[in-house]
Structure formats: structure tokens, C-alpha cells
Amino acid sequence: MNHLFSINAEGGPLLLIDAIAVAQWDGAENGGENYQRLSAMFDVSPNIQGLLFDVKCNLALAWEMSGAGTADVFGDASGVVRIVRAWLSEDTAEELENLALAVSQSSVSIGEIYVPSGRLAVFWAPESGKFITNSGAEEFRMVKGTVLAQSAFVMKVTSKKYECLHDEVKVGMSQARRLTLRPCD
């Protein structure tokens, strides 16, 4: 897997949604209705790893990183996207890659999301979708104008449905929570 980018969050989930639909997401700005509904869902089920969430008739995935920090996003030639929230015993690229590649003993299916535009928005849920656009041909790009630096990205993916799986892995003294998006055939 190739390391693509690192994304920052200050607590609360990451949100993944098609980049065309992301404009419907109001974030926490001005008492954002969508964000309040999402927060309430996590409050009711505090041990849930992630969930599918309707954003004005567009299905999004919210995934809990387990506190403030940085997650790393990887991708491979088969179209798999993996988000890794790691706690490393040695802060090295090799240690992080080992966690990204580790074989999971079990995973929890969160559901499926559809990315019809071929551009996936990945961002810290309190951010507003108004700064996130579907433009650009690059493999990924950081969104500017966010409240928290490096908290929103748009990445190029295959236009299709993705199965979303949560798991946790350990390699030596390091461990990680992971979200894997696997293209459905």
C-alpha cells in the first residue's frame, strides 16, 4: 500500500462522502444540523466504531478515530483505501506501513457507500463541506480554508460502491484502528 496523506482531527469522527454531495454537509458551523444529528448518534452508542449517515439523501460514512490525533491514508492498485489511526512504539514510516499491511484477525462491517463522482471527500466531521469541491484531476489534494489544518482532503477513487470495514491490529508494541474501503465487484 502507498501512503497518500495524513489527516488531522481534534476528536470526533472522520466523515467520508462523495465529493459532489459534500456541499450538503454543514459541519459544526452555526449549530450545524447534520453534525448535531451525527454527534447524537455516537452519544447514544459510544462504543460504535462507525456508522452510515444520511446527508440530504446522500449516504456518508462516519468513522471514529478514538480521540484527537492524526490518521494516515493509504491506497493500492486494486482500489482499496485504508485509513490507519496508529499508536506507534517507534515513530517510523516502516512501523506505520507494517500496521497498514497487517492481516486482520476480524473486522466489523459498517456497510457500503457509493462514490459516483470518482472523488471521495475525507474530512474531520466538524468541518463544513462548503470548502470541499470536486474539482481537480490529482490523485488527492488537501482542502484549504478549513478550521483545522490538514483536516480535509479529496481523493480520486474508482466510481463504484465500497464495502467499509473497521478492524484493530497490533504489530509488536504498536497498534492501530483501521477503516478499509474495499471496492465492490
SERO-4910 file (N, C-alpha, C, O; in steps of 0.05 Angstrom, whole numbers):
BEGIN
 pado doro    nc1    nc2    nc3   cac1   cac2   cac3    cc1    cc2    cc3    oc1    oc2    oc3
  Met    A     17    -23      0      0      0      0     18     25      0     39     25     12
  Asn    A      8     45    -14     23     70    -15     11     91      4    -13     94      6
  His    A     28    104     19     19    125     37     12    149     20     28    158      3
  Leu    A    -13    160     23    -22    182      7    -21    208     22     -9    227     12
  Phe    A    -33    209     46    -33    234     61    -40    228     90    -49    206     97
  Ser    A    -35    248    107    -42    246    136    -64    267    141    -62    290    131
  Ile    A    -84    260    157   -106    277    162   -108    282    193   -106    263    208
  Asn    A   -113    307    200   -115    314    228   -144    317    238   -162    323    223
  Ala    A   -148    311    264   -174    314    276   -170    320    306   -150    312    318
  Glu    A   -188    334    317   -187    342    345   -209    328    361   -222    341    378
  Gly    A   -214    303    356   -235    289    370   -260    288    352   -265    306    336
  Gly    A   -275    267    355   -299    264    338   -291    249    313   -267    244    308
  Pro    A   -311    240    297   -305    223    274   -295    237    250   -296    261    247
  Leu    A   -284    220    232   -278    229    204   -304    222    189   -318    204    195
  Leu    A   -308    237    168   -332    233    151   -322    228    123   -303    242    113
  Leu    A   -333    208    109   -327    202     81   -352    202     65   -372    190     72
  Ile    A   -352    218     43   -375    221     26   -366    229     -2   -345    240     -5
  Asp    A   -383    223    -22   -377    231    -49   -373    262    -50   -387    277    -37
  Ala    A   -352    270    -64   -344    298    -65   -365    317    -77   -364    341    -72
  Ile    A   -384    307    -92   -406    324   -102   -426    329    -80   -437    351    -78
  Ala    A   -432    308    -64   -452    310    -43   -442    325    -19   -458    334     -2
  Val    A   -416    329    -16   -404    340      9   -414    369     14   -414    378     37
  Ala    A   -422    383     -6   -432    411     -3   -457    411     15   -463    432     26
  Gln    A   -470    389     18   -494    387     34   -487    385     64   -505    386     81
  Trp    A   -462    381     71   -453    377     98   -447    404    111   -430    419    101
  Asp    A   -461    411    133   -456    437    145   -436    437    168   -428    458    178
  Gly    A   -427    414    176   -407    412    198   -419    424    223   -443    425    227
  Ala    A   -401    433    241   -409    444    266   -415    474    264   -424    487    283
  Glu    A   -411    486    241   -414    514    236   -443    523    241   -462    510    231
  Asn    A   -447    544    256   -473    556    261   -493    535    272   -516    535    265
  Gly    A   -483    518    290   -501    497    302   -510    476    282   -533    467    284
  Gly    A   -493    469    264   -499    451    242   -517    428    249   -511    411    266
  Glu    A   -540    427    235   -560    406    240   -549    378    235   -553    359    251
  Asn    A   -535    374    212   -523    348    206   -504    339    227   -505    316    236
  Tyr    A   -486    357    235   -466    349    255   -479    343    282   -470    324    296
  Gln    A   -499    358    290   -513    352    315   -526    325    315   -526    310    334
  Arg    A   -539    318    292   -552    291    290   -531    269    291   -535    249    305
  Leu    A   -508    273    278   -487    253    278   -476    250    306   -472    227    315
  Ser    A   -470    272    320   -460    271    347   -479    256    365   -470    240    382
  Ala    A   -505    261    362   -525    248    379   -524    217    374   -528    202    393
  Met    A   -520    209    350   -519    180    344   -495    167    357   -497    145    368
  Phe    A   -472    181    357   -448    170    371   -452    171    401   -443    153    415
  Asp    A   -466    191    412   -471    193    440   -489    170    450   -484    159    472
  Val    A   -508    162    434   -526    140    441   -512    114    441   -518     96    458
  Ser    A   -492    110    423   -477     85    421   -447     92    422   -433     91    402
  Pro    A   -437     99    446   -409    108    448   -387     87    440   -365     95    434
  Asn    A   -394     62    439   -375     42    432   -376     34    402   -361     16    394
  Ile    A   -392     47    387   -395     41    359   -369     51    344   -359     72    350
  Gln    A   -360     35    325   -336     42    310   -341     61    287   -324     78    281
  Gly    A   -364     59    276   -371     75    253   -400     70    246   -412     51    255
  Leu    A   -411     88    228   -438     84    220   -443     98    194   -429    117    186
  Leu    A   -464     89    180   -473    103    156   -492    124    164   -507    121    183
  Phe    A   -492    146    150   -507    170    158   -518    184    133   -503    189    114
  Asp    A   -544    191    134   -556    205    111   -551    235    112   -557    248    132
  Val    A   -539    245     90   -534    274     88   -551    284     64   -542    284     42
  Lys    A   -576    292     70   -594    302     50   -595    283     25   -590    292      3
  Cys    A   -602    258     31   -605    237     10   -579    227     -1   -579    215    -23
  Asn    A   -557    232     12   -531    221      4   -519    206     27   -518    216     50
  Leu    A   -511    182     22   -501    165     44   -471    171     49   -455    171     31
  Ala    A   -465    177     74   -438    182     83   -430    161    104   -447    148    115
  Leu    A   -404    159    109   -394    141    129   -380    158    150   -363    174    143
  Ala    A   -387    154    175   -373    167    197   -357    146    212   -368    125    219
  Trp    A   -331    151    216   -314    132    229   -299    145    253   -287    166    250
  Glu    A   -301    132    276   -289    143    300   -259    136    301   -251    113    301
  Met    A   -243    157    303   -213    154    305   -204    148    333   -181    140    337
  Ser    A   -222    151    353   -215    146    381   -197    168    392   -175    163    401
  Gly    A   -207    193    391   -193    215    403   -179    233    382   -179    227    358
  Ala    A   -168    255    392   -154    273    375   -128    261    365   -116    244    378
  Gly    A   -120    269    341    -95    259    330    -94    260    300   -109    274    287
  Thr    A    -76    243    289    -72    242    261    -77    214    251    -69    194    264
  Ala    A    -90    211    229    -94    185    215    -79    187    189    -77    208    177
  Asp    A    -70    164    179    -56    163    154    -72    147    134    -84    126    141
  Val    A    -73    157    110    -90    145     89    -71    132     68    -53    144     58
  Phe    A    -77    107     63    -62     91     44    -81     82     21   -105     81     25
  Gly    A    -69     75     -1    -84     64    -24    -67     44    -39    -43     44    -36
  Asp    A    -80     26    -54    -65      7    -70    -77      6    -98    -98     18   -104
  Ala    A    -64     -9   -115    -71    -11   -144    -99    -24   -148   -111    -20   -169
  Ser    A   -108    -40   -129   -134    -53   -131   -157    -34   -124   -181    -42   -127
  Gly    A   -151    -10   -115   -172      9   -108   -179      9    -78   -197     24    -70
  Val    A   -166     -7    -62   -171     -7    -33   -159     18    -21   -137     27    -27
  Val    A   -175     31     -3   -166     54     12   -167     45     42   -186     33     51
  Arg    A   -145     51     56   -144     44     84   -135     68    101   -115     81     95
  Ile    A   -151     75    121   -145     97    139   -135     84    165   -148     66    176
  Val    A   -112     92    174    -98     80    197    -94    101    219    -80    121    215
  Arg    A   -106     97    242   -102    114    265    -83     97    283    -92     78    296
  Ala    A    -58    104    284    -38     88    297    -27    100    323    -26    124    327
  Trp    A    -19     82    341     -4     88    364     22     72    362     22     48    365
  Leu    A     44     86    356     69     73    348     89     71    371     91     90    387
  Ser    A    102     49    373    124     47    393    149     60    382    165     71    397
  Glu    A    152     60    355    174     75    341    160     91    319    147     80    302
  Asp    A    164    117    320    151    134    300    167    134    274    182    153    268
  Thr    A    163    112    259    176    110    233    156    103    211    135     92    217
  Ala    A    163    110    187    146    103    164    143     73    161    121     63    154
  Glu    A    164     58    167    163     29    165    143     17    185    128     -1    179
  Glu    A    143     27    210    125     18    230     96     23    222     79      6    226
  Leu    A     91     47    212     64     54    203     55     36    179     32     27    179
  Glu    A     73     32    160     66     15    138     61    -14    147     43    -27    136
  Asn    A     76    -24    166     70    -51    177     42    -53    188     29    -73    184
  Leu    A     33    -32    202      6    -32    212    -15    -31    189    -36    -44    191
  Ala    A     -9    -15    169    -27    -13    146    -30    -40    132    -51    -47    122
  Leu    A     -8    -55    131     -8    -81    116    -15   -105    133    -20   -127    122
  Ala    A    -16   -102    159    -22   -125    177    -48   -139    170    -68   -126    163
  Val    A    -47   -165    172    -71   -181    167    -89   -180    191    -80   -183    214
  Ser    A   -114   -174    186   -134   -172    208   -144   -199    216   -150   -216    199
  Gln    A   -148   -203    242   -159   -227    252   -190   -226    251   -203   -247    248
  Ser    A   -201   -202    252   -230   -199    250   -236   -170    243   -221   -152    250
  Ser    A   -258   -166    228   -266   -139    221   -296   -137    225   -311   -156    224
  Val    A   -305   -112    228   -333   -106    231   -342    -91    207   -331    -70    200
  Ser    A   -363   -101    194   -374    -87    170   -391    -64    180   -409    -67    197
  Ile    A   -385    -40    169   -401    -17    175   -423    -13    154   -444     -1    159
  Gly    A   -418    -23    130   -437    -20    108   -424    -13     82   -400    -17     79
  Glu    A   -438     -1     64   -428      6     38   -434     36     32   -456     45     38
  Ile    A   -415     49     19   -421     76      9   -415     76    -21   -400     60    -31
  Tyr    A   -428     94    -35   -426     96    -64   -412    123    -70   -419    143    -59
  Val    A   -392    122    -88   -377    146    -96   -381    149   -126   -362    143   -142
  Pro    A   -404    159   -135   -409    161   -164   -391    180   -179   -386    176   -203
  Ser    A   -381    201   -166   -365    221   -180   -336    212   -184   -321    223   -200
  Gly    A   -328    191   -169   -300    182   -171   -281    200   -154   -257    198   -156
  Arg    A   -293    217   -137   -277    235   -119   -289    232    -91   -313    237    -87
  Leu    A   -273    223    -72   -282    218    -45   -272    240    -26   -248    245    -25
  Ala    A   -290    253    -12   -282    272      8   -277    257     35   -294    242     43
  Val    A   -255    262     47   -247    250     73   -240    274     91   -221    289     85
  Phe    A   -255    277    113   -251    301    129   -261    298    158   -277    280    164
  Trp    A   -250    315    175   -258    316    203   -287    326    203   -292    348    193
  Ala    A   -305    312    216   -334    318    214   -342    346    222   -361    356    211
  Pro    A   -329    359    241   -338    387    247   -334    407    225   -346    428    225
  Glu    A   -316    400    206   -311    419    183   -336    421    165   -351    402    162
  Ser    A   -340    444    154   -361    449    135   -354    438    107   -330    439     99
  Gly    A   -373    428     93   -369    418     66   -367    440     45   -361    435     22
  Lys    A   -372    465     53   -373    487     33   -345    493     21   -344    504     -1
  Phe    A   -324    485     34   -297    490     23   -287    466      6   -266    468     -7
  Ile    A   -302    444      6   -293    420     -7   -306    418    -34   -330    417    -36
  Thr    A   -290    418    -55   -300    417    -82   -292    392    -96   -273    378    -88
  Asn    A   -305    386   -118   -300    362   -133   -279    367   -156   -275    350   -172
  Ser    A   -268    391   -157   -250    398   -179   -222    385   -176   -215    378   -154
  Gly    A   -208    384   -198   -180    374   -197   -178    346   -207   -196    330   -203
  Ala    A   -155    340   -220   -151    314   -231   -129    298   -215   -124    275   -221
  Glu    A   -117    312   -195    -96    299   -180   -106    275   -164   -130    273   -158
  Glu    A    -87    257   -156    -95    233   -140   -108    241   -114   -127    228   -106
  Phe    A    -98    262   -101   -111    273    -77   -102    301    -74    -81    310    -84
  Arg    A   -118    317    -58   -110    344    -53   -121    353    -26   -143    344    -18
  Met    A   -106    369    -12   -114    380     14   -133    403      9   -129    419    -10
  Val    A   -154    405     24   -173    427     22   -164    450     39   -156    447     62
  Lys    A   -164    474     27   -156    498     42   -180    512     53   -202    507     44
  Gly    A   -176    528     74   -198    543     86   -212    529    108   -233    538    117
  Thr    A   -201    507    118   -213    492    140   -206    504    167   -186    519    168
  Val    A   -221    498    187   -215    507    214   -189    496    225   -173    510    236
  Leu    A   -184    470    220   -160    456    229   -143    449    205   -154    438    185
  Ala    A   -118    456    205   -100    450    183    -99    420    177    -99    403    195
  Gln    A    -99    413    152    -97    386    142   -119    368    153   -115    345    161
  Ser    A   -144    379    154   -166    363    165   -187    355    143   -207    344    150
  Ala    A   -181    362    118   -200    354     96   -184    350     71   -167    365     63
  Phe    A   -191    328     57   -178    320     32   -199    310     13   -220    300     21
  Val    A   -193    312    -13   -209    299    -34   -190    280    -49   -168    288    -56
  Met    A   -199    256    -53   -181    237    -66   -196    223    -90   -220    219    -89
  Lys    A   -181    217   -110   -191    203   -133   -194    173   -127   -175    161   -117
  Val    A   -217    162   -133   -223    134   -130   -239    125   -154   -247    141   -170
  Thr    A   -242     99   -156   -259     88   -177   -288     94   -171   -297     91   -148
  Ser    A   -303    101   -191   -332    107   -187   -347     81   -183   -354     67   -203
  Lys    A   -352     74   -158   -367     50   -151   -374     49   -122   -369     68   -107
  Lys    A   -387     27   -113   -393     23    -85   -368     12    -71   -352     -2    -83
  Tyr    A   -366     19    -45   -344      9    -29   -355     -4     -3   -372      8     11
  Glu    A   -346    -28      3   -352    -40     28   -333    -28     49   -309    -24     44
  Cys    A   -344    -20     72   -329     -6     93   -326    -24    117   -346    -33    129
  Leu    A   -301    -29    125   -295    -48    147   -277    -35    168   -258    -21    161
  His    A   -284    -39    193   -267    -29    215   -253    -53    227   -264    -75    229
  Asp    A   -227    -50    234   -213    -70    249   -192    -57    266   -187    -33    265
  Glu    A   -179    -73    283   -157    -64    300   -135    -85    298   -141   -109    298
  Val    A   -111    -75    296    -88    -93    293    -65    -85    311    -64    -62    320
  Lys    A    -48   -104    317    -23    -99    333      0   -111    318     -2   -133    306
  Val    A     22    -97    318     47   -107    307     68   -100    327     75    -76    331
  Gly    A     79   -120    341     98   -114    362     84    -98    384     63   -106    394
  Met    A     96    -75    391     85    -58    412     67    -36    400     56    -20    415
  Ser    A     64    -35    374     47    -15    361     20    -26    355     16    -50    352
  Gln    A      0     -8    355    -27    -17    349    -41      4    332    -33     28    331
  Ala    A    -63     -3    320    -78     15    303   -107      7    301   -114    -16    302
  Arg    A   -124     28    297   -152     25    288   -151     30    259   -136     48    250
  Arg    A   -166     15    243   -165     19    214   -193     19    202   -211      5    212
  Leu    A   -197     35    182   -221     34    165   -212     27    137   -195     41    125
  Thr    A   -223      6    127   -216     -3    100   -240      0     82   -262     -9     88
  Leu    A   -236     13     59   -257     15     38   -248     -3     15   -227      2      2
  Arg    A   -263    -24     10   -257    -43    -10   -277    -41    -32   -301    -43    -27
  Pro    A   -268    -37    -58   -287    -35    -80   -304    -60    -82   -293    -83    -81
  Cys    A   -330    -57    -86   -348    -79    -91   -347    -86   -120   -345    -68   -137
  Asp    A   -348   -112   -127   -347   -120   -155   -374   -117   -168   -377   -124   -192
***
